[in-house]
Amino acid sequence: MSRDQNIATQEKAAGHINAGEIDAAVDTMFAVDAVDHDPAPGQGPGREGFRGFFQTLTTAFPDAHLEPQTMVADESSIAFAYTLTGTHRGDFNGVAATGKRIEVRGLQIGRFENGQIVERWGATDEASIMAQIGAGPDSSTGKPGLAEKVKDAFTS
Protein backbone atom coordinates (compact mmCIF):
# COMPACT_ATOMS: atom_id res chain seq x y z
CA MET A 1 0.00 0.00 0.00
CA SER A 2 1.07 3.55 -0.55
CA ARG A 3 1.71 6.32 1.92
CA ASP A 4 -1.59 7.97 0.96
CA GLN A 5 -3.54 4.72 1.39
CA ASN A 6 -2.03 4.18 4.85
CA ILE A 7 -2.99 7.74 5.84
CA ALA A 8 -6.53 7.14 4.55
CA THR A 9 -6.74 3.97 6.68
CA GLN A 10 -5.50 5.86 9.75
CA GLU A 11 -8.04 8.66 9.21
CA LYS A 12 -10.90 6.22 8.55
CA ALA A 13 -10.13 4.31 11.76
CA ALA A 14 -10.01 7.55 13.78
CA GLY A 15 -13.42 8.46 12.36
CA HIS A 16 -14.79 5.09 13.50
CA ILE A 17 -13.35 5.59 17.00
CA ASN A 18 -14.87 9.06 17.25
CA ALA A 19 -18.24 7.61 16.16
CA GLY A 20 -18.00 4.86 18.81
CA GLU A 21 -17.61 2.17 16.12
CA ILE A 22 -14.83 0.24 17.85
CA ASP A 23 -15.11 -3.02 15.90
CA ALA A 24 -14.97 -1.16 12.58
CA ALA A 25 -11.99 0.93 13.77
CA VAL A 26 -9.98 -2.05 14.99
CA ASP A 27 -10.79 -4.27 12.01
CA THR A 28 -9.85 -1.43 9.63
CA MET A 29 -6.60 -0.46 11.28
CA PHE A 30 -4.91 -3.48 12.90
CA ALA A 31 -3.63 -6.72 11.40
CA VAL A 32 -4.80 -9.86 13.24
CA ASP A 33 -1.34 -10.42 14.73
CA ALA A 34 -0.37 -6.75 15.21
CA VAL A 35 2.27 -6.21 17.89
CA ASP A 36 1.86 -3.39 20.41
CA HIS A 37 5.29 -2.53 21.80
CA ASP A 38 3.67 -0.28 24.44
CA PRO A 39 0.46 -2.06 25.51
CA ALA A 40 -1.85 -0.67 28.14
CA PRO A 41 -1.99 -2.55 31.47
CA GLY A 42 -3.96 -5.75 30.94
CA GLN A 43 -4.08 -5.36 27.15
CA GLY A 44 -4.04 -8.71 25.35
CA PRO A 45 -2.08 -9.49 22.19
CA GLY A 46 -2.95 -8.80 18.57
CA ARG A 47 -6.04 -7.23 17.07
CA GLU A 48 -8.21 -8.49 19.93
CA GLY A 49 -5.95 -6.75 22.45
CA PHE A 50 -6.47 -3.45 20.63
CA ARG A 51 -10.23 -4.13 20.54
CA GLY A 52 -10.26 -4.69 24.30
CA PHE A 53 -8.24 -1.52 24.89
CA PHE A 54 -10.57 0.68 22.85
CA GLN A 55 -13.67 -0.94 24.39
CA THR A 56 -12.28 -0.18 27.86
CA LEU A 57 -11.46 3.39 26.84
CA THR A 58 -14.88 4.08 25.33
CA THR A 59 -16.70 2.45 28.25
CA ALA A 60 -14.90 4.83 30.61
CA PHE A 61 -15.16 7.79 28.18
CA PRO A 62 -18.15 7.12 25.87
CA ASP A 63 -17.68 10.45 24.10
CA ALA A 64 -13.93 9.83 23.54
CA HIS A 65 -12.65 11.91 20.66
CA LEU A 66 -9.22 11.62 19.04
CA GLU A 67 -8.05 14.70 17.19
CA PRO A 68 -4.78 14.33 15.25
CA GLN A 69 -2.61 17.43 15.67
CA THR A 70 0.29 16.61 13.36
CA MET A 71 1.24 13.65 11.20
CA VAL A 72 4.42 12.45 9.50
CA ALA A 73 4.30 9.53 7.10
CA ASP A 74 6.42 7.56 4.67
CA GLU A 75 5.62 4.46 2.61
CA SER A 76 5.46 2.11 5.59
CA SER A 77 4.97 4.15 8.77
CA ILE A 78 2.80 6.90 10.19
CA ALA A 79 3.62 8.91 13.30
CA PHE A 80 1.10 11.32 14.72
CA ALA A 81 0.51 13.41 17.80
CA TYR A 82 -3.08 13.69 18.96
CA THR A 83 -5.36 15.10 21.61
CA LEU A 84 -7.79 12.79 23.40
CA THR A 85 -10.87 14.36 25.00
CA GLY A 86 -13.82 12.79 26.76
CA THR A 87 -16.09 12.68 29.78
CA HIS A 88 -15.41 10.14 32.54
CA ARG A 89 -18.66 8.12 32.64
CA GLY A 90 -17.35 4.65 33.59
CA ASP A 91 -14.61 2.90 35.53
CA PHE A 92 -11.07 3.79 34.45
CA ASN A 93 -8.08 2.15 36.13
CA GLY A 94 -10.17 1.49 39.22
CA VAL A 95 -11.64 5.01 39.43
CA ALA A 96 -15.44 5.10 39.25
CA ALA A 97 -17.16 7.58 36.94
CA THR A 98 -16.74 11.20 38.02
CA GLY A 99 -18.38 13.08 35.14
CA LYS A 100 -15.17 15.07 34.73
CA ARG A 101 -13.84 16.08 31.29
CA ILE A 102 -10.34 15.13 30.23
CA GLU A 103 -8.00 16.52 27.61
CA VAL A 104 -4.62 14.86 27.16
CA ARG A 105 -1.96 14.44 24.49
CA GLY A 106 -0.57 11.27 22.99
CA LEU A 107 1.73 9.98 20.28
CA GLN A 108 1.52 6.89 18.10
CA ILE A 109 3.82 5.36 15.52
CA GLY A 110 2.41 2.60 13.36
CA ARG A 111 4.23 0.41 10.84
CA PHE A 112 1.91 -0.72 8.05
CA GLU A 113 1.84 -3.77 5.81
CA ASN A 114 -0.98 -4.40 3.34
CA GLY A 115 -2.83 -1.33 4.60
CA GLN A 116 -2.96 -2.28 8.29
CA ILE A 117 -0.78 -1.67 11.33
CA VAL A 118 1.48 -4.62 12.10
CA GLU A 119 3.56 -2.85 14.78
CA ARG A 120 2.61 0.03 17.05
CA TRP A 121 4.55 2.19 19.51
CA GLY A 122 3.06 5.02 21.50
CA ALA A 123 1.60 6.45 24.64
CA THR A 124 -1.19 8.61 25.96
CA ASP A 125 -0.57 10.81 29.00
CA GLU A 126 -2.33 8.49 31.45
CA ALA A 127 -0.93 10.31 34.48
CA SER A 128 -2.79 13.42 33.34
CA ILE A 129 -5.97 11.41 32.77
CA MET A 130 -5.74 10.14 36.34
CA ALA A 131 -5.12 13.63 37.73
CA GLN A 132 -8.00 15.10 35.71
CA ILE A 133 -10.47 12.49 36.96
CA GLY A 134 -9.48 13.12 40.56
CA ALA A 135 -6.89 10.42 41.16
CA GLY A 136 -4.32 13.19 41.66
CA PRO A 137 -3.47 14.86 44.97
CA ASP A 138 -5.94 14.59 47.81
CA SER A 139 -6.99 18.20 48.29
CA SER A 140 -8.07 17.54 51.85
CA THR A 141 -4.60 16.39 52.93
CA GLY A 142 -2.39 18.20 50.44
CA LYS A 143 -0.50 14.94 49.89
CA PRO A 144 0.60 14.11 46.36
CA GLY A 145 -1.49 11.61 44.43
CA LEU A 146 -0.39 8.99 41.93
CA ALA A 147 0.09 11.43 39.05
CA GLU A 148 2.28 13.74 41.12
CA LYS A 149 4.34 10.82 42.46
CA VAL A 150 5.04 9.63 38.91
CA LYS A 151 5.88 13.15 37.73
CA ASP A 152 8.18 13.71 40.71
CA ALA A 153 9.99 10.42 40.06
CA PHE A 154 11.01 11.65 36.61
CA THR A 155 11.76 15.27 37.46
CA SER A 156 13.73 14.84 40.69
N, C-alpha and C positions, 0 to 999 in steps of 0.2 A: 504494500500500500504506500501511497505517497504521503508526504508531509501534510498536504492539504486534506487528504482523506482522514488521517489520524486526528487532525485538529477538529474536523467535522464530527468524528466519533466522540471526542472529548466534550465538545459543546452539546451534542445531542444527549449524552449521558447526564451532563449537568442539568439540562432542561428537565429530564426525567426525575432527577433527585429533587429539584425545586418544585415539581408538580406532585411529589410524594409517590412517584411510580418507581419504587425501589427495584422490583424484579426487572423491569425494562432497563433501568440504568445499569444494573450489574451485568445483565446478560449482554447488553450492548458493549460495555467497556472492558470487561475482564475475561481473559481466557480461562477455561475450566481449571487449569493447573497454575494460574498466576501466582507468583511468589511476592509476598509483602515483606520487605526487608525491615519494616518498622511497624509491625502489627500492634493494634490496640490490645490492652490487657484482655485476655480471654478470647481473642479473635482466633477462629479456626483457620485452617489452610485453604488455599485456592479460592475459586469463585464463591463458594458457599461461605467462606470466612468473611469475604467482603460483603456478601448479602447480610450476614448476621450483624456485622458492624453497622451498616447503614440502617438496618431495621432497629437496632438499639438506639442509634442516634435520633432517628425520626420518631421513635416512641417517646423519648425524653423531650425532644424538640420537634413537635409535629409540623411546625411552620418553618423548619430549617431551610435556609436559603444560602446557596453558595454563589458568590459573585467573584469571578476571576478578575484580578486587578492588572496582572501583566503575564504574558506568556512568551516563551522562547521555544522554538521547535526546529528540529532537523528531520531527516528522513525516517529516523527510527525512535526518536524520543521527544517528549513534550515536558517542559518544566513550567509550572505556573504558580504564582502567589495568588491567594484568594482571601476573601473575608467570609466568615461563617456567621450568620445571624440566626436568632430563633428565640422562642419563648419556652422556658422550662416548665413543661406540663406533665412530665413523667419522671420516674426514677433515673438518675444518672450517677454512676459510680457510687451508689449507696445513698445518694441525697434525694429525698422525696421532692416531688414537684413544689416549686416555690412561686411560679408565675412570673419570675424575673426574666428580663430580656438579656441576651448575651450578644456580644459582638467581638469576635476574635479573628486573628490572622492565622494562616497556614501556608504550607508549601508542599507541592507534590511533584515528583519526577516519575514519569512513566515511560518504560521502554515497550514499544509496540512491535508485534509481529502479526501479519495478516489482519490488520485493522483492530487489534485488541491489545490491551496491556498484558504483558507476560511477566514484567517485573515492576515493582513500585517501591519508591522510597518517599518518605515525607513525614510531616508532623503538623498537628494543629495545636495551638497554645492551650492545652488542657488545664494548665495551672490557672490561666486567666478565666477559663470557663468555671472552674471550681470557685474561684474568688467571686465571680460575678453572680453565682447562684447561692452565695452565702456560706461556702465552705472555707472562706478565708478567715481572717482574724476574728476572734470572739470580741465583739465591741463591748460586752459587759465586763470583760477581764482585761482587755488591752493586750492579751497574749497573741502571738502570731499564730495564724492558722497554717494549714498544709501548704497553700500557695506561697505564703511568705517564707516558710521554712525551706521550700525548694529553691526559691529565688535567692535567699540568703546563702544557701549552700554553694551556689555558683557565682556569687558576687563577693564573697568574703575572701 
